[in-house]
Amino acid sequence: MKLALVTGGVKGIGKSISITLAKEGFFVFANYSSSEDHAKRLVEVIGEDKCKLVKFDVGNREQVNASIKQIEESFGSVDVLVNNAGITKDDLLIRLSEADIERVLRVNLLGAIFCSQAVIRGMLKKRGGRIINISSIIGEIGNPGQTIYAASKAGLIGFTKSLAKELGSRNITVNAITPGYIETDMTSNLNEEIKQSMLKSIPVSRFGSGDDVAAVVKFLVSEEAGYVNGAVIPVNGGMF
Ligand SMILES: NC(=O)c1ccc[n+]([C@@H]2O[C@H](COP(=O)([O-])OP(=O)(O)OC[C@H]3O[C@@H](n4cnc5c(N)ncnc54)[C@H](O)[C@@H]3O)[C@@H](O)[C@H]2O)c1
C-alpha cells in the first residue's frame, strides 16, 4: 500500500485531501497540531485500516524529523507528501508583530520546507514520489492585510519550481496548487458583505470546496500526471 502524508490533514481542505487519497488506495498519515476532535472524527470516517494520525507542529523541524523517521521505521518511506498545513494572521503590515510575522512564515513556508526535506531521502531510495504544496491565489495576486500570508504562499511557489528542477530526474514531481476562495474555517470569519463582493469576482459564481482542491491532488498523484512537474495549478473558479 502506498503511503501519503497530509499536513494539517484532519480538517478543511486537508480533510478532503486525506479522504480522497484514502479512496484512491493510499494509507494516509493525517498530521495535525491541535484540532483533536477533528482528528478523531477523520479516523472514524476513513477507518483505522487506512488512516493514522500523526501529531506534530510542521514549523518545528525536530518534531517533523522525529515523526517522519517514526513513520518510515514502522511503515516505510512516504510516497506522497501534501504540504497543506497553513495559518493566517491578517492585518496591515504596520500592525504586525515580529512574532506574528515569524509564525506565519514558519508554519506556511518553513513547515513545507522541513517536511519536504524529511521525506526526500526515502523518495530517492524508492526512486519516486510526489510532493504537492498547497499555496494560494493570494501568493499570485496579493491582498491588502495579507502581506505575510502572501509572502509565505509566493515563497512556496518559488520553492516548488526549484525543487521540481532538483528532483525531476529522480522520478519525484513537485507541484503547487493555488486555491481561490474555499469554504473552510479559514474563510468562515469573513463578514457577509465581503463574501458577497468576492462572489461577484468568481466567474463560476460559487465558492470552492475542499473537494475541488482534492480533485486536483488526486490527478497529481496519479500515474498519468508523471509529466506534470513544477506546475502551479489554480483552483479558483476563474478568479485569476
Ligand atoms: N480556505 C481557503 O480559501 C484557502 C485558499 C487558498 C489556500 N488555502 C490554504 O489551504 C490550506 C488549508 O487551509 P484550510 O482553509 O483548510 O484551513 P483550516 O484552518 O481549516 O485548516 C488548516 C489546517 O492546518 C493545520 N495546522 C495549522 N498550523 C499547523 C502546524 N503548525 N502544524 C501542523 N498543522 C497545522 C490546522 O490544524 C488545520 O488542520 C492552508 O495552507 C491555506 O493557506 C486555503
The ligand as a Gaussian input file, in Angstrom:
#p B3LYP/6-31G(d) Opt

LIG

0 1
 N       -9.680000      28.266000       2.575000
 C       -9.213000      28.935000       1.558000
 O       -9.941000      29.725000       0.927000
 C       -7.794000      28.764000       1.097000
 C       -7.410000      29.405000      -0.081000
 C       -6.117000      29.256000      -0.539000
 C       -5.222000      28.472000       0.170000
 N       -5.615000      27.867000       1.315000
 C       -4.619000      27.055000       2.006000
 O       -5.096000      25.749000       2.158000
 C       -4.536000      25.150000       3.316000
 C       -5.646000      24.593000       4.184000
 O       -6.469000      25.667000       4.593000
 P       -7.955000      25.483000       5.164000
 O       -8.771000      26.542000       4.560000
 O       -8.375000      24.078000       5.079000
 O       -7.708000      25.940000       6.678000
 P       -8.073000      25.277000       8.087000
 O       -7.741000      26.313000       9.082000
 O       -9.444000      24.703000       8.057000
 O       -7.032000      24.083000       8.153000
 C       -5.654000      24.299000       8.322000
 C       -5.071000      23.060000       8.928000
 O       -3.671000      23.273000       9.180000
 C       -3.382000      22.805000      10.500000
 N       -2.224000      23.487000      11.041000
 C       -2.086000      24.802000      11.330000
 N       -0.881000      25.030000      11.862000
 C       -0.243000      23.836000      11.915000
 C        1.031000      23.421000      12.357000
 N        1.909000      24.300000      12.872000
 N        1.370000      22.112000      12.257000
 C        0.506000      21.210000      11.742000
 N       -0.727000      21.553000      11.305000
 C       -1.090000      22.843000      11.389000
 C       -4.637000      23.117000      11.277000
 O       -4.705000      22.365000      12.464000
 C       -5.701000      22.704000      10.275000
 O       -5.938000      21.324000      10.324000
 C       -3.732000      26.250000       4.012000
 O       -2.360000      26.132000       3.673000
 C       -4.305000      27.517000       3.411000
 O       -3.386000      28.580000       3.427000
 C       -6.878000      27.984000       1.794000

